[in-house]
């Protein structure tokens, strides 16, 4: 994986790990979850995606998630890569999309957030995750 994409993932899960009380991501070669990049030319507007590989689980382990390298914003902006990686990892931790259009700046889980400025999990996201666990 290209360094610029790897850095987005590492920065995103490191941010979660430093702020969460009960749940962390680990980087292991034998992990069942996969974090990667994919060129999804059928969906060039898609920023990223997560697919849960265990439908019997309430939460997300194991999962496969990717940044869509066919999206020009993913290719050209470190902030958009970080924002998307943080968003997808939020799903991995059990968060759903937020639809509150009145305060999109308060969550990386808001689908229509400004991906250039909301690049990490916010306090609201961390509180929501801690409530799950």
C-alpha positions in Angstrom: 0.0 0.0 0.0 1.3 3.5 -0.9 2.6 5.4 2.1 0.2 8.3 1.8 -2.8 5.8 2.2 -1.1 3.8 4.9 -0.4 7.1 6.8 -4.1 8.0 6.7 -5.1 4.7 8.2 -2.4 4.7 10.9 -3.1 8.3 11.9 -6.8 7.5 12.1 -6.6 4.4 14.2 -3.8 6.0 16.4 -6.2 8.9 17.1 -9.0 6.5 18.2 -6.5 4.4 20.3 -5.3 7.5 22.2 -8.8 8.6 23.1 -10.9 5.5 23.6 -11.4 4.0 27.1 -12.4 0.4 26.2 -11.6 -0.4 22.5 -8.4 -0.1 20.5 -7.2 -1.1 17.0 -4.1 -3.3 16.8 -1.8 -3.6 13.8 -1.0 -7.3 13.4 -0.1 -9.4 10.4 -2.5 -12.2 11.5 -5.5 -9.9 11.9 -8.8 -11.0 10.4 -9.8 -7.4 9.6 -8.4 -5.8 6.5 -7.7 -2.1 6.0 -6.6 -1.3 2.4 -7.1 0.8 -0.7 -9.1 -0.1 -3.7 -9.6 1.4 -7.1 -13.4 1.3 -7.4 -14.0 2.8 -10.9 -17.7 1.8 -10.8 -18.1 4.2 -7.9 -15.7 7.2 -8.4 -17.8 9.4 -6.1 -17.5 6.9 -3.2 -14.8 7.9 -0.7 -14.5 4.6 1.2 -16.4 1.6 2.2 -16.6 -0.9 5.0 -17.9 -4.5 4.7 -18.6 -6.6 7.8 -17.4 -10.1 7.4 -19.3 -11.6 10.3 -23.0 -11.0 10.1 -23.6 -12.7 13.4 -21.7 -10.0 15.4 -23.4 -7.0 16.9 -20.3 -5.0 16.1 -17.9 -5.2 13.3 -15.1 -7.7 13.8 -13.9 -8.8 11.4 -14.3 -6.3 8.7 -12.8 -5.1 5.4 -12.5 -1.4 4.7 -10.9 0.6 2.0 -10.2 4.1 0.7 -11.4 4.5 -2.9 -8.4 5.5 -5.0 -10.6 6.3 -8.0 -11.9 9.3 -6.1 -9.9 12.4 -7.0 -10.3 13.9 -3.5 -8.9 10.7 -1.9 -5.9 10.8 -4.3 -5.1 14.5 -3.9 -5.8 15.4 -0.3 -4.3 14.0 2.9 -7.1 15.5 4.9 -9.8 13.8 2.9 -7.9 10.5 3.2 -7.7 11.0 7.0 -11.4 12.0 7.3 -12.5 9.0 5.3 -10.3 6.6 7.2 -11.6 8.0 10.5 -15.2 7.7 9.3 -14.8 4.1 8.1 -13.1 3.1 11.4 -15.9 4.8 13.3 -18.2 2.2 11.5 -15.8 -0.5 12.6 -16.3 0.6 16.2 -20.1 0.4 15.8 -21.0 4.0 14.9 -23.8 4.7 12.4 -24.0 7.7 10.1 -25.3 10.9 11.7 -28.0 12.8 9.8 -28.1 16.0 12.0 -27.5 18.6 9.3 -27.6 21.4 11.8 -24.1 20.5 13.3 -22.1 18.5 10.7 -18.8 19.9 12.1 -19.4 18.0 15.3 -18.9 14.5 14.0 -16.7 12.6 11.5 -19.7 10.3 11.1 -21.8 12.9 9.4 -21.9 11.8 5.8 -21.9 15.3 4.3 -19.2 16.8 6.5 -16.4 19.0 5.2 -13.8 16.3 4.6 -11.0 18.9 4.4 -11.5 20.1 7.9 -13.3 17.4 9.9 -10.5 14.8 9.7 -10.5 13.0 13.1 -13.0 11.6 15.4 -14.6 14.4 17.4 -15.5 14.4 21.1 -19.0 13.5 20.1 -17.8 10.5 18.2 -15.7 9.3 21.2 -18.6 9.7 23.6 -20.9 7.7 21.3 -18.3 4.9 21.1 -17.7 4.8 24.8 -21.5 4.5 25.3 -21.5 1.4 23.1 -19.0 -0.4 25.3 
